Amino acid sequence: MYPLLVKVDDMAYAPMDSGSFPILPTYLGVAAFCMVMTVLLLNRWRERRTRPPKLLFFAFLSYLTCIVMLAAGFAEVVATGFKMELYRFSLAFGFAGIMASNCFLILFAADLFSLNVKHAYVYIAIDLITSVLLTLPVNHYGWIGTEIQGFNLRPYSFGAMMFFSIVIYLRIGWHAFHVSKSVDDRVGKAGFAFIGWSQVCLILFFLFIGLDMIVIAATDATGYTVFNFLGWTCGAFFFLCSYLGLIMPGWLKNGLEHAKRKKK
């Protein structure tokens, strides 16, 4: 069934899936873009010294760490041709880390929209429990079919990750769009709208990644489908929209104010 398996120290490693190489430059591109946005956000936080930019900075930094780890794991696959230990660890670290990183996003939303902190801590607790589930060995990250014996948690942990993440992003997005509609100031309206769209991007990220997994599981497709690349593109737009919404760089703010004066 797996003619190209290689054994190292009695460990069997599956080969790199054909057609999967393009995911490495995708990871690297998103990581580079995220790094730029993270540095810009860090600079603005140092200028303002307020809590929301600080929390969003830590969220960006956490997401960046996860993406870099995923890229490192897949770089090992490209270099060796096989899914070895770093690749397996990177999947567990990356997916669990993304869930843990959501905690900063939850606190950011609680601060920005003056939400009940107790409710935020409930979300954080569920988020961290899901993160732990994603790290368990029974998820069988990178294992070949013949190695998987007994219970496989991965479909359930991934399902929990997708469902709970989408619930969080829907709530944050709803609050952002609701505030955007109620604000008269053009700059403030646009800022909250960008934050709302950032959550839409995160929802699309998980939906596209889910579609990628479904297509791979249900068809003869190998590697990664176009849905995977669409998902990571949406992930990059999340960083952009979040930065534009909270920081509102001068060129955007001036453009909105100019449009407001012109309209009058």
ROPAVEX-841836 format. One line per field, with one value per residue (C-alpha): residue number from 1; residue in one letter; x, y, z. Coordinates in steps of 0.001 Angstrom, whole numbers, plus 524288, in hexadecimal, padded with zeros to 5 digits. Each point is the difference from the previous one (the first is absolute). Layout:
! ROPAVEX-841836
num	(NUM,...) .
residu	(A,...) .
u	(X,...) .
v	(Y,...) .
w	(Z,...) .
//
This chain:
! ROPAVEX-841836
num	(1,2,3,4,5,6,7,8,9,10,11,12,13,14,15,16,17,18,19,20,21,22,23,24,25,26,27,28,29,30,31,32,33,34,35,36,37,38,39,40,41,42,43,44,45,46,47,48,49,50,51,52,53,54,55,56,57,58,59,60,61,62,63,64,65,66,67,68,69,70,71,72,73,74,75,76,77,78,79,80,81,82,83,84,85,86,87,88,89,90,91,92,93,94,95,96,97,98,99,100,101,102,103,104,105,106,107,108,109,110,111,112,113,114,115,116,117,118,119,120,121,122,123,124,125,126,127,128,129,130,131,132,133,134,135,136,137,138,139,140,141,142,143,144,145,146,147,148,149,150,151,152,153,154,155,156,157,158,159,160,161,162,163,164,165,166,167,168,169,170,171,172,173,174,175,176,177,178,179,180,181,182,183,184,185,186,187,188,189,190,191,192,193,194,195,196,197,198,199,200,201,202,203,204,205,206,207,208,209,210,211,212,213,214,215,216,217,218,219,220,221,222,223,224,225,226,227,228,229,230,231,232,233,234,235,236,237,238,239,240,241,242,243,244,245,246,247,248,249,250,251,252,253,254,255,256,257,258,259,260,261,262,263,264) .
residu	(M,Y,P,L,L,V,K,V,D,D,M,A,Y,A,P,M,D,S,G,S,F,P,I,L,P,T,Y,L,G,V,A,A,F,C,M,V,M,T,V,L,L,L,N,R,W,R,E,R,R,T,R,P,P,K,L,L,F,F,A,F,L,S,Y,L,T,C,I,V,M,L,A,A,G,F,A,E,V,V,A,T,G,F,K,M,E,L,Y,R,F,S,L,A,F,G,F,A,G,I,M,A,S,N,C,F,L,I,L,F,A,A,D,L,F,S,L,N,V,K,H,A,Y,V,Y,I,A,I,D,L,I,T,S,V,L,L,T,L,P,V,N,H,Y,G,W,I,G,T,E,I,Q,G,F,N,L,R,P,Y,S,F,G,A,M,M,F,F,S,I,V,I,Y,L,R,I,G,W,H,A,F,H,V,S,K,S,V,D,D,R,V,G,K,A,G,F,A,F,I,G,W,S,Q,V,C,L,I,L,F,F,L,F,I,G,L,D,M,I,V,I,A,A,T,D,A,T,G,Y,T,V,F,N,F,L,G,W,T,C,G,A,F,F,F,L,C,S,Y,L,G,L,I,M,P,G,W,L,K,N,G,L,E,H,A,K,R,K,K,K) .
u	(80000,80B69,80AFD,80882,8007F,80D4B,803F5,80915,80283,7F41C,7F742,7F85D,7FE70,7F668,80540,7FC84,7F319,8013A,7FBC2,801C9,80C7B,7F8EC,7FB32,80DD5,800F7,7F1FE,803DE,80C28,7F873,7F56B,80A60,80789,7F3A0,7FBE2,80D75,7FEED,7F26F,804C9,80B7A,7F726,7F687,80B18,80488,7F254,7FE26,80CB4,7FAB5,7F29F,8027E,7F1C0,7FAE5,7F8DC,80C10,807F4,7F696,7FEEC,80EDF,8012F,7F572,8079B,80CC5,7F9C6,7FA14,80D25,806E0,7F644,80178,80EDD,7FF85,7F6FF,8095B,80BAE,7F92C,7FCA1,80DAA,804F1,7F6BC,80520,80E25,7FEC5,7F4A3,7F95E,7F6CE,8091D,7FFE7,800BA,7F4A9,7F7CF,80357,7FD81,7F214,7FCBC,806E1,7FA31,7F1C7,8001D,8077A,7F5FD,7F57A,80837,802BD,7F17A,80063,80698,7F5CB,7F518,805F5,80206,7F192,7FBDD,807F3,7FC14,7F16D,7FF64,7FACA,7FDD4,80D7D,7FA36,7FA33,80D2E,80699,7F612,80378,80E6F,7FE57,7F8F8,80A23,80B4C,7F96B,7FE8A,80E37,80425,7F7A2,80708,80D42,7FC9A,80738,7F322,7FE7A,809FF,80640,807D5,7FE0C,7FE50,7F3A6,80630,804D7,7F2AF,7FA0E,7F4F9,7F90A,8033C,7FCBA,803C5,7F298,7F9EF,80AC6,8001E,7F13A,80060,80AA3,7F843,7F2E1,804BA,808D0,7F4F6,7F706,80A37,80240,7F172,7FDDC,80B6C,7FC03,7F1DB,80431,80939,7F5E5,7F5A1,808A9,803ED,7F1CB,7FD6A,80C01,7FE39,80E69,804B5,80D63,7FA68,7F5B9,80A6C,808CD,7F5C0,7FBCE,80E05,80059,7F33A,80572,80C29,7F748,7F953,80D88,802D0,7F313,80339,80D94,7FA68,7F554,809BB,80987,7F499,7FC0E,80E0E,7FFFA,7F2C7,80441,80CB8,7F8B1,7F4CA,80741,80C9B,805F7,80D4C,807DE,7F819,7F474,7FD0D,7F7AC,80C40,80616,7F33E,7FFA4,80DAF,7FD1B,7F470,80930,808E1,7F45A,7FC60,80CF3,7FE31,7F1EE,80315,80B5F,7F82B,7F475,80701,80BB9,7F9CD,80CB4,80131,7FDEB,7F323,7FB4A,8033F,7F90E,7F3B3,80014,8023B,7F481,7F7A6,8036E,7FDB3,7F2AA,7FC0E) .
v	(80000,8092D,7FB94,80BD1,7FEE0,801B0,7FA28,80749,7FA1E,7F72D,80BD1,7FFFE,80CFD,802F0,8074F,80DF9,80066,80346,80DCB,804D7,807F3,80D01,80067,80343,80D0E,80290,7FE1D,80862,80AC9,800A7,7FF8E,80B50,8081F,7FCE3,803F4,80D4B,80243,7FB94,80980,80B34,7FCBF,7FF4F,80D98,80584,7F98C,80636,80D27,7FED8,7F6F9,7FBC8,7F256,7FC71,801B9,7F86C,7F473,8000A,80075,7F3D3,7F96C,8033B,7FB67,7F337,7FD7C,8033B,7F605,7F592,802EC,7FFEE,7F2C1,7FA83,80523,7F9E5,7F2E0,80001,804B8,7F36D,7F85E,80714,7FE0D,7F186,7FBE9,7F9CC,803EC,7FECF,80447,80EB2,7FF7B,7F830,8092E,80C1F,7FBCC,7FDF1,80C9B,807E9,7FC14,7FFF6,80CDA,80689,7FC82,804CE,80C8E,80261,80330,80CFC,802CA,7FD2D,8094C,80A25,7FF54,80087,80C79,80653,7FDA0,80082,7F224,7F80D,7FB2D,7F400,7FBA9,80248,7F708,7F54A,800F8,7FFC1,7F3C7,7F8CB,804EB,7FAD4,7F2D2,7FEC0,803D0,7F4F5,7F635,803E5,7FC70,7F21A,7F4D5,7F998,80AAF,7F838,80BCD,7FBF3,7F17F,7F694,7F80C,7F34F,80695,804EC,7F636,801C5,80CD5,80B97,80CEE,808A0,8013D,803E3,80940,80690,800E6,8063E,80960,8045D,80100,8075D,80913,80397,802AD,8094D,80702,8013D,80683,8095C,8031C,80270,80998,806F5,801C0,803E1,80AB2,80436,80272,807DF,808D3,80CE4,80315,7FB53,7FBD4,7F879,7F9A7,7FB44,7FB58,7F73E,7FB41,7FBCA,7F897,7F966,7FC20,7FAAB,7F642,7FC76,7FCF9,7F6F8,7F8E0,7FE31,7FB3E,7F4B9,7FD02,7FF2B,7F7B5,7F71C,7FEDB,7FCB2,7F4C4,7FB0F,7FFF3,7F8E8,7F5D8,7FDDB,8000D,7FB42,80DA2,80097,80AC4,80C5D,80524,80DE6,80157,7FF54,80B7B,8079C,7FD71,8053A,80BB5,80303,7FE72,80A7A,8090D,7FE01,80634,80B27,8030D,7FF2A,8095D,8099D,7FF5B,80223,80823,807A9,80476,80E42,7FE50,7F8CF,80943,80BE9,7F9FD,7FD7D,80DAB,805F0,7F83F,804BF,80E4B,7FE50,7F9FE,80BC4) .
w	(80000,802F2,7F6C4,8029A,80EC2,80650,80D0E,80932,80D71,7FE1C,7FD38,7F33F,7F92E,7F52D,7F42E,7FCA0,7F8C2,7F1AE,7FCDF,80DE2,7FE30,7FD43,80E09,80499,7F8C7,80459,80E45,7FE2E,7F914,80A6A,80ABD,7F9D3,7FE8D,80DEB,804E4,7F971,805C3,80D67,7FFCF,7FBB5,80AE8,809E0,7FC06,80167,80D48,804A1,7FB8F,80644,80B8D,80091,802B1,7F32E,7F72D,80A02,7FFE5,7F134,7FF08,8087C,7F7CF,7F394,80616,80445,7F299,7F9C9,808B0,7FBF5,7F177,800F7,806CB,7F581,7F5A4,806F8,800C2,7F1A7,7FC6B,80635,7F73A,7F3F4,80427,8036C,7F777,80BBB,80B0B,80BA5,80E3B,7FE0C,7F685,809A9,80B2C,7F7B2,7FCFF,80E54,803F9,7F4E1,8017F,80EDA,7FFE8,7F74D,809DB,80B65,7F87D,7FF25,80E89,7FD15,7F5A1,809B9,80A01,7F54E,7FC74,80E46,801C7,7F343,80175,80EF9,800B7,80C61,80411,806AF,7F311,7F98A,809E0,7FD16,7F192,80368,8085B,7F505,7F66D,80836,8020C,7F142,7FE83,80923,7F880,7F382,805D1,8040E,7F91D,7FC08,7F5BC,7F80B,7F969,7F41C,8028D,7F4C4,7FF06,80493,80C8C,8045D,80950,80992,8028C,7F73B,8068E,7F491,7F95F,80CFA,8048A,7F2A7,80023,80D6F,7FB95,7F41E,806E5,80BEF,7F839,7F6CC,80BAD,805B0,7F326,7FD5D,80D30,7FE6E,7F20A,803F2,80AA0,7F6AB,7F535,809F1,805A4,7F24C,7FC7B,80C53,7FED8,7F8BA,7FE7B,7F2C1,804FA,80B85,7F757,7F682,80B0A,80612,7F289,7FD1E,80CE8,7FC47,7F2C4,8069A,8070E,7F33E,7FA99,80B7B,7FE01,7F19A,803CE,807DE,7F616,7F4CB,80801,80376,7F1B9,7FC94,809C7,7FB45,7F1B7,80346,80820,7F66F,7F2F9,7F9D7,8012B,8068A,80652,801F2,7F854,7FBC4,80C4A,8085E,7F8DC,800A2,80EA0,80263,7F758,808D1,80B96,7FA57,7FDFB,80E4E,80411,7F656,803D2,80E8D,7FE7B,7F7C5,80946,80CCC,7FC07,7F4E0,7F95A,7FC57,7F16A,80249,80A8F,7F7B4,7F45D,807E3,805C8,7F29C,7FA77,80B68,7FD86,7F16D,80287,80840) .
//
